Amino acid sequence: MTNTEFEASIKLIISNNKDGLESIYKEYITSIYSLVLSIVKNKENAEDITADEYLTFQA
């Protein structure tokens, strides 16, 4: 994701357009999941935490 694409996604989020969050989610989900997994050391918990945080931001 380029800086321009990231900025466009942020602008969408600010304007309450969920497409911006979805594009950022798709770009960074693997990195976020890997970070959470390295902290909690349990695949199921890491999946739950990652999904819960996405849902929290989406609400």
C-alpha positions as CSV (number, residue, x, y, z in Angstrom):
1,M,0.0,0.0,0.0
2,T,1.5,3.3,-1.0
3,N,1.3,6.4,1.2
4,T,-1.3,7.9,-1.2
5,E,-3.5,4.8,-0.9
6,F,-3.0,4.8,2.9
7,E,-4.0,8.5,3.1
8,A,-7.0,7.9,0.9
9,S,-8.1,5.0,3.2
10,I,-7.7,7.2,6.3
11,K,-9.8,9.9,4.7
12,L,-12.5,7.3,4.0
13,I,-12.4,6.1,7.6
14,I,-12.7,9.7,8.8
15,S,-15.8,10.2,6.6
16,N,-17.3,7.0,8.2
17,N,-16.8,5.0,5.0
18,K,-16.0,1.4,6.0
19,D,-14.1,0.7,2.7
20,G,-11.1,2.6,4.1
21,L,-10.9,0.3,7.1
22,E,-11.3,-2.8,5.0
23,S,-8.5,-1.8,2.7
24,I,-6.2,-1.1,5.7
25,Y,-7.3,-4.4,7.3
26,K,-6.5,-6.4,4.1
27,E,-3.1,-4.8,3.9
28,Y,-2.0,-5.2,7.5
29,I,-4.0,-8.2,8.8
30,T,-1.1,-10.7,8.4
31,S,1.3,-8.4,10.2
32,I,-1.1,-7.7,13.0
33,Y,-1.9,-11.4,13.4
34,S,1.8,-12.3,13.5
35,L,2.4,-9.6,16.2
36,V,-0.5,-10.8,18.3
37,L,0.6,-14.4,17.9
38,S,4.1,-13.6,19.0
39,I,2.7,-12.0,22.2
40,V,0.0,-14.6,23.1
41,K,1.7,-17.7,21.7
42,N,-1.6,-19.3,20.9
43,K,-3.1,-19.5,17.4
44,E,-6.8,-19.5,18.5
45,N,-6.3,-16.6,20.9
46,A,-4.4,-14.6,18.3
47,E,-7.2,-15.2,15.8
48,D,-9.8,-14.1,18.3
49,I,-7.9,-11.0,19.4
50,T,-7.2,-10.0,15.8
51,A,-10.9,-10.4,14.8
52,D,-12.2,-8.7,17.9
53,E,-10.0,-5.7,17.3
54,Y,-11.1,-5.4,13.7
55,L,-14.8,-5.6,14.9
56,T,-14.1,-2.9,17.5
57,F,-12.7,-0.5,14.9
58,Q,-15.5,-1.3,12.5
59,A,-18.2,-0.5,15.0
